[in-house]
Amino acid sequence: MDLVSAVLRRCEADRRILARHRLDPNVTYEPACEGCGTYGDMGMSEVDNLNDCPELLDLAHAHGLTNDILAGLDRPQPPEPKPRASRRLGLGDILATPPITTSDVPAALRGPRWKP
């Protein structure tokens, strides 16, 4: 019975570590670990990629993760920015607003000099 309770306590401890070390939703520029904390005045994350979190790597090692398996895992990266067009950008492109059209104006709101 003592072995079973020891295993259950270990599983609970692992669950707590996993709950604490998860993807930080406040860091949008990289997949950072929330549990590892931040440093500096700007609050940069201690771990730039969740896959590099030492706590999670230790847990994974305890459950049989080898360096070969780790090398084959997906490493999420932030999306790359789209290339800019070769044409010169207008004010509408910079503000990213769609053009305003009057074609959807209901007939009841159209004045005597309304133009589509």
Secondary structure, DSSP 8 states (H G I E B T S, - for coil): -HHHHHHHHHHHHHHHHHHHSSB-TT--SS--BSTT-EETTTTEES-SSGGG-HHHHHHHHHTT--HHHHHTS------------SS---HHHHHT-----STT--GGG--TT---
